[in-house]
Amino acid sequence: MEITAIVGLSKNVGKTTFLNKYLNEIKNSNDFLLTSIGWDGELVDHIFGIPKPPIKIYKNNIIATYQKLVNSSFKELFLTEIDNFFLGKLGVYVCINEDYVQVAGPSSSTELEIFINSIFKNNLDISRLILDGAADRRYILSFADKIILITGPTFSNEYNTLLRATVAFIKLFFLPTANPNSNNNFLFLSSLTSITNLDKNKNYLLNDPGKIVIKFEELFYILDRYKIFLKKKPDLEKIVLNSFDANELKFSIDPILFKQDILKFFPTLENKIYLL
């Protein structure tokens, strides 16, 4: 089973808008399961109080969400061991009538492991798990095979701050993977929360980019100043640029300029950058 994570650089960056377009494109495949590591598809954002687009699910598509968030358009396939006091158990459902739904799922790495195990335990016939995620929950990178990054001015109204944060996150996928037959003396780190005490002359090894939880400002320099290697990393499938700020509805950026500036750092990503 392949795991694709849709990761927003910040909240309300346009992730649900992209997700709806993505689901419409793949609606007839019926070989995937969609869930979220947060809560998506609510009509009004819980923090900012602004309207949000609902998530549209098509007939025969499969989702995982909590019992109290589904209606008669969804048929239960099985329930997992994950429980929420207010929302009931996390269940897996097949859509029998095209409808809108709120999707909430495993909210920690431990719950995500339990959820993935339940998919295999119940012999669910899917080839892809699609996770709606967020950049501030970096652990999702430890599970994913492919990443779709959504970025835009909701993160910051300062263009250079937005650009540097986007570039910093992309750099995670350009860190080299370690050759197991290499003679390098690696210093293994279970996680990296700061670069303050790193030695520029040493080779550091982490399991995957999900273990790197440093701030964007520090992450920006990670490739240039330190020798950091990974045992594995997901493929960066797409970078989606949303030019409009969804929080304040006051400003936007030039998406063409934004794309050109990203390509100055990563010229090989020409065919992976899309405009929302």
C-alpha positions in Angstrom: 0.0 0.0 0.0 1.4 3.4 -1.0 0.9 6.4 1.3 0.5 9.9 -0.2 0.4 12.8 2.2 -1.0 16.2 1.2 0.8 18.6 3.4 -0.1 22.3 3.9 2.7 24.7 4.8 0.2 26.4 7.1 -3.4 26.3 8.1 -6.0 27.5 5.5 -3.3 27.5 2.7 -5.7 25.9 0.2 -5.2 22.3 1.0 -9.0 21.4 0.9 -9.5 23.3 -2.4 -6.7 21.2 -3.9 -8.0 18.0 -2.3 -11.4 18.4 -3.9 -9.8 18.9 -7.3 -7.6 15.9 -6.7 -10.5 13.7 -5.6 -12.4 14.6 -8.6 -9.5 13.5 -10.8 -9.2 10.1 -9.2 -12.9 9.5 -8.2 -13.3 6.5 -10.6 -10.2 4.6 -9.4 -11.8 3.4 -6.2 -8.5 2.0 -5.1 -7.7 4.5 -2.3 -8.7 5.4 1.2 -8.8 9.0 2.3 -8.4 10.3 5.9 -6.9 13.2 7.8 -4.5 13.6 10.6 -6.5 16.7 11.6 -10.1 17.8 11.0 -11.0 18.8 7.5 -14.2 19.7 5.6 -15.8 21.7 8.4 -17.9 24.6 7.1 -16.3 27.2 9.4 -12.6 27.1 10.5 -12.4 26.4 14.2 -9.6 28.9 14.8 -10.1 31.7 12.3 -13.9 31.5 12.0 -13.8 31.9 8.2 -15.8 29.7 5.7 -14.1 26.6 4.4 -14.9 24.3 1.5 -16.5 21.0 2.4 -14.9 17.8 1.1 -16.8 16.1 -1.7 -16.8 12.3 -1.8 -17.9 10.2 -4.8 -19.8 7.0 -5.0 -17.6 3.9 -4.1 -14.8 6.0 -2.7 -13.6 5.0 0.8 -12.9 7.3 3.7 -11.9 7.0 7.3 -13.5 9.4 9.8 -15.3 9.4 13.1 -18.8 7.9 13.5 -20.6 11.1 14.3 -19.3 12.8 11.2 -20.9 10.6 8.7 -24.5 10.4 7.4 -26.6 7.9 5.5 -24.6 8.4 2.3 -21.8 6.3 3.9 -21.8 2.6 4.7 -19.6 1.3 7.5 -17.0 -1.2 6.6 -15.3 -1.6 10.0 -14.4 0.3 13.1 -10.9 0.8 14.4 -9.6 0.8 17.9 -9.2 4.6 17.9 -11.8 6.3 19.9 -12.8 10.0 20.4 -14.9 10.9 23.5 -17.0 13.4 21.5 -17.0 11.8 18.0 -17.1 8.1 18.7 -14.8 5.5 17.1 -12.8 6.1 13.9 -14.4 4.0 11.2 -13.8 3.2 7.6 -16.8 3.9 5.3 -17.6 3.5 1.6 -19.6 6.2 -0.1 -22.9 4.9 -1.5 -24.3 8.3 -2.6 -22.1 11.2 -3.7 -22.0 13.6 -0.7 -20.0 16.1 1.4 -18.3 15.0 4.6 -16.0 16.1 7.4 -12.9 14.0 7.6 -11.1 13.5 10.9 -8.6 10.7 11.6 -5.6 9.6 13.6 -4.1 12.6 15.3 -0.7 11.2 16.4 2.0 8.9 15.1 0.9 6.2 17.5 -2.7 6.4 16.3 -1.6 6.5 12.7 0.3 3.2 13.2 -2.7 1.7 14.8 -4.9 2.8 11.9 -2.5 1.5 9.2 -2.4 -1.9 11.0 -6.2 -2.0 11.1 -6.3 -1.6 7.3 -4.2 -4.7 6.9 -6.0 -6.6 9.7 -9.3 -6.0 8.0 -7.9 -7.0 4.5 -9.1 -3.7 3.0 -8.5 -3.9 -0.8 -6.8 -0.6 -1.5 -3.5 0.3 -3.1 -3.3 3.9 -1.8 -3.8 5.7 1.5 -4.2 9.4 1.1 -3.4 11.4 4.2 -4.6 15.0 4.6 -1.8 16.5 6.7 0.1 19.6 7.8 3.7 20.7 7.8 3.6 21.4 11.6 2.9 17.7 12.1 6.2 16.6 10.7 5.8 13.0 11.7 3.6 12.4 8.7 6.8 12.4 6.6 7.9 9.2 8.4 5.0 7.3 7.0 4.6 8.8 3.5 5.9 7.4 0.2 4.9 10.5 -1.7 4.3 14.2 -0.6 2.2 16.8 -2.2 3.1 20.2 -0.7 0.6 23.1 -0.7 2.0 26.5 0.0 0.8 30.1 -0.3 0.6 33.5 1.4 -1.6 32.3 4.3 1.7 31.3 5.9 3.1 34.8 5.9 2.2 38.2 4.2 6.0 38.8 3.8 7.0 37.4 0.4 10.5 36.6 1.4 9.4 34.8 4.6 7.0 32.7 2.6 9.6 31.9 -0.1 12.3 30.9 2.4 9.9 28.7 4.4 8.7 27.0 1.2 12.3 26.4 0.1 13.3 25.2 3.6 10.6 22.6 3.6 11.5 21.4 0.1 15.1 21.0 1.1 14.1 18.1 3.4 13.6 16.1 0.2 17.0 17.0 -1.2 18.9 15.7 1.8 21.0 12.7 0.6 20.2 9.2 1.6 23.0 7.2 3.2 24.7 4.4 1.3 24.6 1.4 3.6 28.0 0.3 2.2 29.6 3.6 2.8 32.7 4.0 5.0 31.4 7.3 6.4 31.3 7.3 10.2 27.7 8.4 10.8 26.5 9.8 14.1 22.9 8.5 14.4 20.2 11.0 15.7 16.8 9.8 16.7 15.5 13.3 16.1 16.8 16.8 15.3 15.2 19.7 17.1 17.9 22.3 16.6 21.0 22.8 14.6 22.7 24.9 17.3 25.0 22.1 18.5 25.8 20.4 15.2 29.4 20.0 14.1 30.0 20.9 10.5 32.7 18.2 10.2 30.5 15.3 11.3 28.1 13.1 9.3 24.7 12.9 10.9 22.2 10.2 10.1 18.4 10.2 10.7 15.8 7.6 9.8 13.7 10.0 7.7 12.8 13.7 7.3 9.9 13.3 9.8 12.5 13.2 12.5 13.7 16.7 11.6 11.5 19.1 13.5 13.6 22.3 13.5 12.2 25.7 12.7 11.9 26.9 9.2 14.6 29.6 9.7 17.1 26.9 10.7 15.9 24.4 8.2 16.7 26.9 5.4 20.4 26.4 6.0 20.4 22.7 6.6 21.7 21.6 3.2 24.4 24.3 3.0 26.0 24.1 6.4 25.7 20.5 7.7 26.3 16.9 6.5 22.9 15.3 7.2 21.9 12.0 5.7 18.7 10.0 5.8 18.0 6.3 5.7 14.9 6.9 3.6 12.7 9.7 2.3 9.4 10.1 0.5 9.2 11.4 -3.1 8.2 15.0 -3.5 5.4 14.4 -6.1 4.0 17.9 -6.4 4.3 21.5 -5.1 1.1 23.4 -5.4 1.2 27.2 -5.2 -1.9 28.9 -4.0 -1.5 32.6 -4.7 -4.4 33.8 -2.5 -4.5 34.4 1.3 -7.6 32.6 2.7 -7.4 33.9 6.2 -7.7 37.7 5.8 -8.7 37.8 2.1 -6.6 40.9 1.8 -3.5 40.1 -0.3 -2.1 37.7 -2.9 1.2 37.0 -4.6 2.2 36.6 -8.2 2.3 32.9 -8.7 4.5 33.0 -11.8 7.1 35.0 -9.9 6.8 32.6 -6.9 7.4 29.6 -9.2 10.4 31.3 -10.8 11.9 32.1 -7.4 11.5 28.5 -6.3 13.1 27.2 -9.5 16.2 29.4 -8.7 16.8 27.0 -5.8 15.5 23.8 -7.4 15.7 24.0 -11.2 14.9 20.3 -11.5 11.3 20.8 -10.1 10.0 22.6 -13.2 7.5 19.8 -14.0 6.4 19.3 -10.4 5.2 22.8 -9.6 1.5 23.6 -10.1 -0.6 26.7 -9.7 -3.9 26.4 -7.7 
